[in-house]
């Protein structure tokens, strides 16, 4: 039998900066390390399941993460000199080269229906996205339990999760779908693929791929439509032609699901006149953004924002001529 090396506590401390003693085990009054026990634990390369739940009146709201996207930081202020924009980012301790956008999808259990707002990016947009299916299951739901999907707009990170590319069919097979007529008409028109600016041509091709197979299940509505009791659309066009936000109201409580009216916790609130590259009608988008923030701050609405740090829940408060984003103090308010 091979002898077992013993280490005192002092030996352990002395070795701490130069050797890994993670396999050491206590033996009597000293510490012993079995031969060959220096193997390192593997990297896990994953995060905890991404969902957060709370009640809005009797509605149970689950924010389900679809992961995140990484985009160039400069895409958030096309009408501002680069030096000004970078100085603003540095003053907020933000990267001047890239921005991480969370993908916070919203699941509403009304008690009568399970309603999903947007469907995430799917598996073929960015590798850091496409987590919705796994996190939905971790939150206790299956895709075939979803009754209805509200589409705020048809950008890839909101609809490329509609079709399961592996299975070749709808990811939410029993659901019906809701989109504004303006949004449907724009993105499904073959002419849009030809006329949209070149950097967004892939968006248009992808929109047709993911929307057209669902045509028979897709209800086209006005931008102020009542979707279900307590769930109403708000016209926030500009980011896209038929973009909507969603107002959820139950038991005297309200939640404003903004979609892409706001994109960052700093630029969108503190500089609402700055024009993101992804806004198709930039002047209209600014108008809608300022009106929405004015309403949210004036009425102290709880907001749930698609791209803000998970779970994207907080408030807009007035600050001079603009606003500030205040994350909510989160607590799981379980019923019963």
Buried (B, 14 or more C-beta within 10 A) or exposed (E): EEEEEBBEEEBBEEEEEEEEBEBBEEEEEBBBBEEEEEEEEEEEEEEEBBBBBBBBBEBBBBBBBBBBBEBEBBEBBBEBEEEEBBEBBEEEEBEBEEBBBBBBBBBBBBEEBBBBBBBBBBBBBBEBBBBBBBBBBBBEBEBEBBBBBBBBBBBBBBBBBBBBBEEEEBBBEBBBBBBBBBBBBBBBBEEBBEEBEEEBBEBBBBBBBBBEBBEEBBEBBEBEBEBBEBBBBBBBBBBBBBBBBBBBBBEEBBBBBBBBBBBBBBBBBBBBEBBBBBBBBBEBBBBBBBBBBBBBBEEEBBBBBBBBBBBBBBBBBEEEEBBBBEEBEEEEEEEE
